[in-house]
Amino acid sequence: MLDCDYTLPHATAPTRGVFCLETDWADVKTALSVHPMLELLRSCPLGVPFIHRNVATRDSMRYYLTKWAQRAQDDHPILYMAFHGLSGELHFGDQRRRDAHLTLDELEKLLEGRCEGRIIHFGSCQTIDITRRRLRRFIDATGVVSVSGFRQDVDWVRSAILDFALFAAFQQNSMTVAGMRAVRNRLARRYAYECRALQFRMETRVSRRARRRNLSRKLAA
């Protein structure tokens, strides 16, 4: 893939919209949000459309995730989860409530088999600080092309920079395993410091060729 400028739309690829679900980061008087970053992404030459919804309860989380998984949202294949997090979990709303979180197991069950040709990015602390085997199980179950996020606590400015660059790079590459690997390599080159500081991670679906190769090795063993 050519290392094109982020500000220029790809000549042949359609624009891929971002479907963002975001929690309140602090109290209601705080205006902190990823919404301005998404506005910038839409107003730049890439012209990336987005849908932004606030989530404060498990019911609203499930409702909007179900909406995103529908065919009507095929033009917004990038799911951006902007939440608090811990390893294998997303946290939202009133943190004093016992049900103010969603586990990766629950998310996997909710989206099982419904994410073909789509991408999930966790803009949260530590959610994908899990084993590679567990993350691959999530990818296999949902059918998503790639999953990305941070294994470290998120610094707001650095993560916003990296999120913007990531969503822009998605516009420059195909929604395939090879395309996502090109995105990962581009970020590693251009944003090496941010990637290291936040322990950025992107895992892709195993391609059919790789599956056949692995199967052949097992049969030959």
Summary of the structure (lengths in Angstrom):
residues: 221
radius of gyration: 17.1
end to end distance: 35.2
largest distance: 62.6
contacts: 670
relative contact order: 0.14
helix: 41%
strand: 17%
